[in-house]
Amino acid sequence: MPEDQNSIIRRLFKSGVLLFVGLVLELGISFLAKVLMARLLGPPTYGVATIGITTLSFASTILLFGMNTGIGRYLPRFDDPADRKGVIESGMQIVLAISVSVAAVLFVFADLVATHVLGAPEATSVLRVAAIGVPFAALMKLSIGVIQGHQRSLPKVLIRNIGQPIVRFGLVVLALYFSLGALGIVGAYAATFAVAGLAGLYYVLTRTNIRSSVSSRTRRRELLTFSAPLMLTASMIMVLSYFDIFILSYFRTSSEVGSYNVVYPLAELLTATLSAFSFIAMPILSELHSERRTNEMDRTYKIVTKWIFMATLPAGLIMILFPAATISLTFGPEYTEAALPLVVLAVGFFTHAVAGPNVNTLTAIGRTRTIMWDNLLAGGTNIVLNVVLIPEYGLMGAAVATAVSYIGLNTLYSVQLYRATGIHPATAALFKPATVGVFSMLGMYVIVTRVLTVTGPVLLGIAVVFITVYGVAILALGGIEEEEVMLVLSFEERFGVNLGPVKRIAGHFIDQ
């Protein structure tokens, strides 16, 4: 295997693990903040706060016009300092001009929007506070795109995965302590985006050539052509994430909304490993594509997908086979009515792991219009299914709508990626251990459910046994390939430790 490929795999693994740890910290801190808000504010006040928070997140995402992804794709393709400076400058000029203008309009007409669009006049003040935070949120997300384009992981982890949730948690606690209500909560979110946005701006000013004397080569047209379809993509992703909650709230009870809002983020955790590796994989794949190194793109895609799949399979099978115990262990037994919807949602989100970073690879090769049409179709399907299924089937209807939309979306991505490049995730190193893993978990399910009540400790025991069996299957059935051996050797050399036992175990299963 060429040395260049070894370097790519090492970079992916190192950055992916770092990002995964950052995501775990972010999810944990954010979850605790949501629990505190929901418990201490009560439903009416928490609902008003949610309007402000959702407006802030939705507006800042749409107003990016996909520029964060565009910058993340284009920076690795240019070596000329004038081009790189032009990409960053063009993106910032477009996003800041649009976000500041729209935020000003929202601030001035907050009463009109709250009363006539949202039907919630009590949300006027929180909309004004949210409007102040919109440009900062857009700036932060754009800065993350610059960091992605530089193929750096640590700044992103420090700003978005650690710094932002910690600052937000502290400000939320202060808002709750001083009884500032919904206005204080939305203010905490807006202030957090201000801190994160300024931190991102500091990175751009000090770690790029944007302040250099080099004349920039404007890239507005290329960025807009590439990124504009991504705005529609982002809109449809927001539909997939939030529309079911709104329809549940309209047709069903608040209790069902609460139960669904427990199992949805639980199932969504299955995409954490994918998110971690996709962030760094996209610019690397874009760089390989620009150099016409298709074989290395294919190999990189297969290796990353194998890592994502192996890391996700244990949690996915546990959620699918033991949903009630999973919910009871995490959120409490009062939410176990949503056990079956959790199964459906887990299957839907697990398709991400099976397919790998397909949408990121399509982005890397410039197929943003394809992504746009795929997302429009998935978003439209989701809307129709939610409206048809939720009135009669409630939680299960919402879960089916979401799962069908995600499965269909990943199928479209994967088929189109294969047609465009010939890239696919299927390898014997993935499927052989996975087959043994699935059947071993099914065997444990049959045995355990017949002789034991599945409590928290039993579930943890099942997880430990499965991970052990699955680990042996990975070693025995070719799940460890040359790339992983190179990672072990690289780790040993980098940190000066002796991993002789690990190498001896791997040596039993790998032909050198």
C-alpha positions as CSV (number, residue, x, y, z in Angstrom):
1,M,0.0,0.0,0.0
2,P,1.5,3.4,-0.9
3,E,2.8,5.6,1.8
4,D,0.4,8.3,0.8
5,Q,-2.6,6.1,1.6
6,N,-1.0,5.2,5.0
7,S,-0.8,8.9,5.8
8,I,-4.4,9.4,4.8
9,I,-5.7,6.6,7.0
10,R,-3.6,7.8,10.0
11,R,-4.9,11.3,9.6
12,L,-8.5,10.1,9.4
13,F,-8.2,7.9,12.4
14,K,-6.5,10.4,14.6
15,S,-8.9,13.2,13.7
16,G,-12.0,11.0,13.8
17,V,-11.2,9.7,17.3
18,L,-10.6,13.2,18.5
19,L,-13.9,14.4,17.0
20,F,-15.8,11.5,18.5
21,V,-14.6,12.3,22.0
22,G,-15.6,15.9,21.4
23,L,-19.0,14.9,20.2
24,V,-19.6,12.7,23.3
25,L,-18.7,15.6,25.6
26,E,-21.0,17.9,23.6
27,L,-23.9,15.6,23.6
28,G,-23.6,14.9,27.3
29,I,-23.4,18.5,28.4
30,S,-26.2,19.5,26.0
31,F,-28.4,16.7,27.3
32,L,-28.0,17.8,30.9
33,A,-28.9,21.4,30.0
34,K,-32.1,20.3,28.3
35,V,-33.1,18.2,31.3
36,L,-32.6,21.2,33.6
37,M,-34.6,23.6,31.3
38,A,-37.5,21.2,30.8
39,R,-37.8,20.4,34.6
40,L,-37.4,23.9,36.0
41,L,-39.2,26.1,33.4
42,G,-42.3,24.0,32.9
43,P,-44.0,23.3,29.6
44,P,-45.4,26.8,28.7
45,T,-42.2,28.7,29.4
46,Y,-40.0,26.0,27.9
47,G,-42.2,26.1,24.8
48,V,-41.6,29.9,24.4
49,A,-37.8,29.3,24.9
50,T,-37.9,26.6,22.3
51,I,-39.4,29.0,19.7
52,G,-36.5,31.3,20.2
53,I,-33.8,28.6,20.2
54,T,-35.3,26.9,17.1
55,T,-35.5,30.3,15.3
56,L,-31.9,31.0,16.1
57,S,-30.7,27.6,14.9
58,F,-32.9,27.5,11.8
59,A,-32.2,31.0,10.6
60,S,-28.4,30.8,11.1
61,T,-28.3,27.5,9.2
62,I,-30.4,28.7,6.3
63,L,-28.5,32.0,6.0
64,L,-25.2,30.2,5.6
65,F,-26.3,29.4,2.1
66,G,-24.2,26.2,2.4
67,M,-21.0,28.4,2.4
68,N,-19.5,26.5,5.3
69,T,-19.6,23.3,3.3
70,G,-18.4,25.2,0.2
71,I,-15.4,26.6,1.9
72,G,-14.6,23.1,3.4
73,R,-14.6,21.7,-0.1
74,Y,-12.8,24.4,-2.0
75,L,-9.9,25.2,0.4
76,P,-8.1,21.8,0.0
77,R,-8.3,22.2,-3.8
78,F,-6.2,25.4,-4.0
79,D,-2.5,25.8,-3.3
80,D,-2.3,29.4,-4.5
81,P,-2.5,31.8,-1.4
82,A,-4.6,34.3,-3.5
83,D,-7.2,31.6,-4.2
84,R,-7.3,30.4,-0.6
85,K,-7.7,34.0,0.7
86,G,-10.4,34.6,-2.0
87,V,-12.4,31.6,-0.9
88,I,-12.5,32.6,2.8
89,E,-13.1,36.3,2.0
90,S,-15.9,35.6,-0.5
91,G,-17.7,33.3,1.9
92,M,-17.5,35.7,4.9
93,Q,-18.7,38.7,2.8
94,I,-21.7,36.8,1.6
95,V,-22.8,35.2,4.9
96,L,-22.2,38.2,7.1
97,A,-24.0,40.6,4.8
98,I,-27.1,38.4,4.5
99,S,-27.2,37.3,8.1
100,V,-26.9,40.8,9.5
101,S,-29.6,42.1,7.1
102,V,-32.1,39.3,7.9
103,A,-31.4,39.6,11.6
104,A,-32.2,43.3,11.5
105,V,-35.4,42.6,9.7
106,L,-36.4,39.9,12.2
107,F,-35.6,42.2,15.2
108,V,-37.7,45.1,13.8
109,F,-40.7,42.8,12.8
110,A,-40.5,40.4,15.7
111,D,-44.0,41.3,16.9
112,L,-45.4,40.6,13.4
113,V,-43.6,37.3,13.0
114,A,-44.5,36.1,16.5
115,T,-48.2,37.1,16.3
116,H,-49.1,36.3,12.7
117,V,-46.6,33.7,11.6
118,L,-46.0,31.7,14.7
119,G,-49.3,32.5,16.5
120,A,-47.3,33.1,19.7
121,P,-47.3,36.9,20.6
122,E,-45.6,36.0,23.9
123,A,-42.5,35.0,21.9
124,T,-41.9,38.6,20.6
125,S,-39.1,39.3,23.1
126,V,-37.3,36.0,22.6
127,L,-37.4,36.5,18.8
128,R,-35.6,39.8,19.2
129,V,-32.9,38.2,21.4
130,A,-32.6,35.4,18.9
131,A,-32.2,37.9,16.1
132,I,-29.2,39.4,17.8
133,G,-27.6,35.9,18.0
134,V,-28.2,35.0,14.3
135,P,-25.1,36.7,12.8
136,F,-22.8,35.3,15.5
137,A,-24.2,31.8,15.0
138,A,-23.7,32.0,11.2
139,L,-20.1,33.3,11.8
140,M,-19.3,30.4,14.1
141,K,-20.6,27.8,11.6
142,L,-18.8,29.5,8.8
143,S,-15.5,29.4,10.8
144,I,-16.0,25.7,11.3
145,G,-16.1,25.4,7.6
146,V,-12.7,27.1,7.3
147,I,-11.3,24.8,10.0
148,Q,-12.7,21.8,8.0
149,G,-11.1,23.2,4.8
150,H,-7.8,23.3,6.6
151,Q,-8.3,19.6,7.6
152,R,-7.9,20.5,11.3
153,S,-9.9,18.8,14.0
154,L,-8.7,20.2,17.3
155,P,-9.9,23.8,16.8
156,K,-13.4,22.5,15.8
157,V,-13.5,20.3,18.9
158,L,-12.4,23.1,21.2
159,I,-14.8,25.7,19.8
160,R,-18.0,23.7,19.0
161,N,-17.8,20.4,20.9
162,I,-16.3,21.6,24.2
163,G,-16.2,25.4,24.5
164,Q,-19.7,26.1,23.2
165,P,-21.7,23.6,25.2
166,I,-19.7,24.4,28.4
167,V,-20.3,28.1,28.0
168,R,-24.0,27.5,27.1
169,F,-24.5,25.2,30.1
170,G,-23.0,27.8,32.5
171,L,-25.2,30.6,31.1
172,V,-28.3,28.4,31.2
173,V,-27.7,27.6,34.8
174,L,-27.3,31.3,35.6
175,A,-30.5,32.1,33.7
176,L,-32.4,29.4,35.7
177,Y,-30.8,30.5,39.0
178,F,-31.9,34.1,38.6
179,S,-35.3,33.1,37.2
180,L,-34.9,34.9,34.0
181,G,-37.4,32.7,32.2
182,A,-37.5,32.1,28.5
183,L,-35.9,35.4,27.7
184,G,-32.9,34.5,29.8
185,I,-32.6,31.0,28.2
186,V,-32.6,32.4,24.7
187,G,-30.2,35.1,25.8
188,A,-27.9,32.4,27.1
189,Y,-28.0,30.6,23.7
190,A,-27.4,33.9,21.8
191,A,-24.5,34.9,24.1
192,T,-23.0,31.4,23.6
193,F,-23.0,31.8,19.9
194,A,-21.4,35.2,20.3
195,V,-18.5,33.7,22.2
196,A,-18.2,30.8,19.8
197,G,-18.5,33.1,16.8
198,L,-15.8,35.4,18.0
199,A,-13.5,32.4,18.8
200,G,-14.0,31.2,15.3
201,L,-13.3,34.6,13.9
202,Y,-10.1,34.7,15.9
203,Y,-9.0,31.4,14.3
204,V,-9.7,32.8,10.8
205,L,-7.8,36.0,11.5
206,T,-4.8,34.3,13.1
207,R,-4.5,30.9,11.3
208,T,-5.3,31.8,7.7
209,N,-3.8,34.3,5.3
210,I,-6.9,36.5,5.3
211,R,-5.0,39.5,6.8
212,S,-1.9,39.0,4.6
213,S,-0.9,41.5,1.9
214,V,-1.6,38.9,-0.8
215,S,-4.2,40.0,-3.2
216,S,-7.3,37.8,-3.0
217,R,-8.8,36.1,-6.1
218,T,-12.6,36.4,-5.6
219,R,-14.5,33.1,-5.7
220,R,-18.1,34.3,-5.0
221,R,-19.5,32.9,-8.2
222,E,-18.0,29.4,-7.7
223,L,-19.0,29.4,-4.0
224,L,-22.6,30.4,-4.7
225,T,-23.0,28.0,-7.6
226,F,-21.7,25.1,-5.4
227,S,-23.3,26.2,-2.1
228,A,-26.7,27.5,-2.9
229,P,-28.3,24.1,-3.5
230,L,-27.0,23.2,0.0
231,M,-29.3,25.8,1.5
232,L,-32.3,23.8,0.3
233,T,-30.5,20.7,1.6
234,A,-30.2,22.3,5.0
235,S,-33.8,23.3,4.9
236,M,-34.9,19.7,4.3
237,I,-32.6,18.4,7.0
238,M,-34.4,20.8,9.4
239,V,-37.7,19.4,8.2
240,L,-36.5,15.8,8.9
241,S,-35.4,16.9,12.4
242,Y,-38.3,19.1,13.6
243,F,-41.4,18.6,11.5
244,D,-42.6,15.4,13.3
245,I,-42.5,17.2,16.6
246,F,-44.7,20.0,15.3
247,I,-47.2,17.6,13.8
248,L,-47.3,15.5,17.0
249,S,-47.9,18.6,19.0
250,Y,-50.8,19.6,16.7
251,F,-52.6,16.2,16.5
252,R,-51.6,14.4,19.7
253,T,-50.8,15.0,23.4
254,S,-47.9,16.8,25.0
255,S,-47.1,13.5,26.7
256,E,-46.5,11.8,23.4
257,V,-44.4,14.7,22.3
258,G,-42.2,14.3,25.4
259,S,-41.8,10.5,24.8
260,Y,-40.9,11.0,21.2
261,N,-38.4,13.7,22.1
262,V,-36.7,11.1,24.3
263,V,-36.3,8.3,21.8
264,Y,-35.4,10.5,18.8
265,P,-32.2,11.9,20.2
266,L,-31.5,8.5,21.7
267,A,-31.6,6.9,18.2
268,E,-29.8,9.8,16.7
269,L,-26.8,8.9,18.9
270,L,-26.1,6.1,16.4
271,T,-24.8,8.8,13.9
272,A,-22.2,10.1,16.3
273,T,-19.3,8.1,14.9
274,L,-20.4,8.9,11.3
275,S,-20.5,12.7,12.2
276,A,-17.0,12.5,13.7
277,F,-15.3,10.8,10.7
278,S,-17.3,12.6,8.1
279,F,-16.1,16.0,9.2
280,I,-12.5,15.2,8.3
281,A,-13.2,12.7,5.5
282,M,-15.0,15.2,3.2
283,P,-12.0,17.6,2.6
284,I,-9.6,14.6,2.3
285,L,-11.9,12.9,-0.3
286,S,-12.2,16.3,-2.1
287,E,-8.4,16.6,-2.3
288,L,-8.1,13.0,-3.6
289,H,-10.9,13.7,-6.2
290,S,-9.1,16.9,-7.4
291,E,-6.0,14.8,-8.0
292,R,-8.0,12.0,-9.8
293,R,-7.0,9.4,-7.3
294,T,-10.2,7.4,-7.5
295,N,-8.8,4.1,-6.3
296,E,-7.5,5.8,-3.1
297,M,-10.9,7.5,-2.6
298,D,-12.6,4.1,-2.8
299,R,-10.2,2.5,-0.4
300,T,-10.5,5.4,2.1
301,Y,-14.3,5.3,1.9
302,K,-14.4,1.6,2.6
303,I,-12.0,1.8,5.6
304,V,-13.9,4.8,7.1
305,T,-17.3,3.0,6.6
306,K,-15.9,-0.1,8.3
307,W,-14.8,1.8,11.3
308,I,-18.2,3.6,11.5
309,F,-20.1,0.4,11.1
310,M,-18.1,-1.5,13.7
311,A,-18.4,1.3,16.3
312,T,-22.1,1.6,15.7
313,L,-23.3,-2.0,15.5
314,P,-23.3,-2.8,19.3
315,A,-25.4,0.2,20.3
316,G,-27.7,-0.3,17.3
317,L,-28.4,-3.9,18.1
318,I,-29.0,-3.1,21.7
319,M,-31.5,-0.4,20.9
320,I,-33.3,-2.6,18.3
321,L,-33.5,-5.7,20.5
322,F,-33.8,-4.2,24.0
323,P,-35.6,-0.9,23.5
324,A,-37.6,-0.8,26.7
325,A,-34.5,-1.6,28.8
326,T,-32.5,1.0,26.9
327,I,-35.1,3.7,27.6
328,S,-35.6,2.7,31.2
329,L,-31.8,2.8,31.9
330,T,-31.3,6.2,30.3
331,F,-34.5,8.3,30.7
332,G,-36.6,6.3,33.2
333,P,-39.4,3.7,33.0
334,E,-42.1,6.4,32.5
335,Y,-41.0,6.7,28.8
336,T,-41.1,3.0,27.9
337,E,-44.3,3.5,25.9
338,A,-42.0,4.7,23.1
339,A,-40.1,1.4,23.0
340,L,-41.4,0.3,19.6
341,P,-40.9,3.7,18.0
342,L,-37.3,3.5,19.2
343,V,-36.8,0.3,17.3
344,V,-38.1,1.9,14.1
345,L,-36.0,5.1,14.6
346,A,-32.9,3.0,15.4
347,V,-33.2,1.1,12.1
348,G,-33.6,4.3,10.2
349,F,-30.5,6.0,11.7
350,F,-28.5,2.8,11.5
351,T,-28.7,3.1,7.7
352,H,-26.2,5.9,8.0
353,A,-23.6,3.5,9.4
354,V,-24.3,0.9,6.8
355,A,-23.9,3.4,3.9
356,G,-20.9,5.4,5.3
357,P,-20.2,9.0,4.5
358,N,-22.1,9.0,1.2
359,V,-23.4,12.5,1.3
360,N,-20.0,13.9,2.3
361,T,-18.4,12.1,-0.7
362,L,-21.0,13.4,-3.1
363,T,-20.2,16.8,-1.7
364,A,-16.5,16.2,-2.2
365,I,-17.0,15.4,-5.9
366,G,-19.3,18.5,-6.4
367,R,-22.7,16.8,-6.7
368,T,-24.5,19.4,-4.6
369,R,-27.5,19.6,-7.0
370,T,-27.9,15.9,-6.7
371,I,-27.9,16.2,-3.0
372,M,-30.4,19.0,-3.2
373,W,-32.9,17.0,-5.2
374,D,-32.5,14.0,-3.0
375,N,-33.1,16.0,0.1
376,L,-36.1,17.8,-1.4
377,L,-37.6,14.3,-2.2
378,A,-36.9,13.0,1.3
379,G,-38.2,16.1,3.0
380,G,-41.4,16.1,0.9
381,T,-41.9,12.4,1.7
382,N,-41.4,13.1,5.4
383,I,-44.0,15.9,5.4
384,V,-46.6,13.7,3.6
385,L,-46.0,10.6,5.8
386,N,-46.1,12.7,9.0
387,V,-49.4,14.3,8.1
388,V,-50.9,11.0,7.0
389,L,-49.6,8.7,9.8
390,I,-49.4,10.8,13.0
391,P,-53.1,11.6,13.4
392,E,-53.9,7.9,13.6
393,Y,-50.7,6.2,14.8
394,G,-49.1,8.9,16.9
395,L,-45.5,8.0,18.0
396,M,-45.3,5.1,15.7
397,G,-46.4,7.1,12.8
398,A,-43.8,9.8,13.4
399,A,-41.1,7.1,13.8
400,V,-42.1,5.4,10.6
401,A,-42.1,8.7,8.7
402,T,-38.6,9.5,9.9
403,A,-37.1,6.0,9.3
404,V,-38.6,5.7,5.8
405,S,-37.3,9.1,4.9
406,Y,-33.7,8.4,6.1
407,I,-33.6,4.9,4.6
408,G,-34.8,6.3,1.2
409,L,-32.4,9.2,1.4
410,N,-29.4,7.0,2.1
411,T,-30.4,4.6,-0.7
412,L,-30.5,7.5,-3.2
413,Y,-27.1,8.9,-2.0
414,S,-25.4,5.5,-2.2
415,V,-26.8,4.6,-5.6
416,Q,-25.8,7.9,-7.1
417,L,-22.4,7.8,-5.5
418,Y,-21.8,4.4,-7.0
419,R,-23.0,5.5,-10.5
420,A,-20.8,8.6,-10.4
421,T,-17.6,7.0,-9.0
422,G,-18.0,3.2,-8.5
423,I,-17.5,3.8,-4.8
424,H,-19.4,1.5,-2.4
425,P,-18.9,0.4,1.2
426,A,-19.1,-3.4,0.8
427,T,-16.1,-5.4,1.9
428,A,-15.7,-8.9,3.4
429,A,-13.8,-7.3,6.3
430,L,-17.1,-5.5,7.2
431,F,-19.7,-8.1,6.5
432,K,-18.1,-11.3,7.8
433,P,-17.6,-10.0,11.4
434,A,-21.0,-8.2,11.2
435,T,-22.8,-11.5,10.3
436,V,-21.3,-13.2,13.3
437,G,-22.1,-10.2,15.5
438,V,-25.7,-10.1,14.5
439,F,-26.3,-13.8,15.0
440,S,-24.5,-13.8,18.4
441,M,-26.7,-10.9,19.6
442,L,-29.8,-12.7,18.4
443,G,-28.7,-15.8,20.3
444,M,-28.2,-13.8,23.5
445,Y,-31.6,-12.1,23.0
446,V,-33.4,-15.5,22.8
447,I,-31.6,-16.9,25.8
448,V,-31.8,-13.8,28.1
449,T,-35.4,-12.9,27.4
450,R,-36.5,-16.5,28.3
451,V,-34.7,-16.7,31.6
452,L,-34.2,-13.2,32.9
453,T,-35.9,-9.8,33.2
454,V,-33.8,-7.4,31.2
455,T,-32.9,-4.7,33.8
456,G,-30.1,-2.1,33.6
457,P,-27.3,-4.4,35.0
458,V,-28.4,-7.3,32.7
459,L,-28.3,-4.9,29.7
460,L,-24.8,-3.8,30.6
461,G,-23.8,-7.4,30.9
462,I,-25.2,-8.2,27.5
463,A,-23.2,-5.3,26.0
464,V,-20.0,-6.5,27.6
465,V,-20.4,-10.0,26.3
466,F,-21.4,-8.9,22.9
467,I,-18.5,-6.5,22.5
468,T,-16.1,-9.3,23.5
469,V,-17.6,-11.8,21.0
470,Y,-17.7,-9.2,18.3
471,G,-14.1,-8.2,18.9
472,V,-13.0,-11.8,18.5
473,A,-15.0,-12.1,15.3
474,I,-13.3,-8.9,13.9
475,L,-9.9,-10.4,14.6
476,A,-10.7,-13.9,13.4
477,L,-12.6,-13.1,10.2
478,G,-10.4,-10.5,8.6
479,G,-11.8,-7.3,10.2
480,I,-8.3,-6.1,10.9
481,E,-6.6,-5.2,7.7
482,E,-3.2,-3.8,6.8
483,E,-4.3,-0.2,7.5
484,E,-5.1,-1.0,11.1
485,V,-1.8,-2.8,11.5
486,M,-0.1,0.4,10.3
487,L,-2.0,2.4,12.8
488,V,-0.8,0.1,15.6
489,L,2.8,0.4,14.4
490,S,2.5,4.2,14.1
491,F,1.0,4.5,17.6
492,E,3.9,2.4,19.0
493,E,6.5,4.6,17.2
494,R,4.8,7.9,18.0
495,F,4.5,7.3,21.8
496,G,7.5,5.0,22.4
497,V,5.4,2.2,23.9
498,N,5.7,-1.6,23.3
499,L,2.5,-3.0,21.9
500,G,4.1,-6.5,21.4
501,P,1.0,-8.4,22.8
502,V,-1.3,-6.5,20.4
503,K,0.9,-7.1,17.4
504,R,1.2,-10.8,18.3
505,I,-2.6,-11.2,18.4
506,A,-3.0,-9.3,15.1
507,G,-0.2,-11.4,13.6
508,H,-2.3,-14.6,14.1
509,F,-4.9,-13.3,11.7
510,I,-3.1,-11.1,9.2
511,D,-0.7,-12.2,6.5
512,Q,2.3,-9.9,6.5
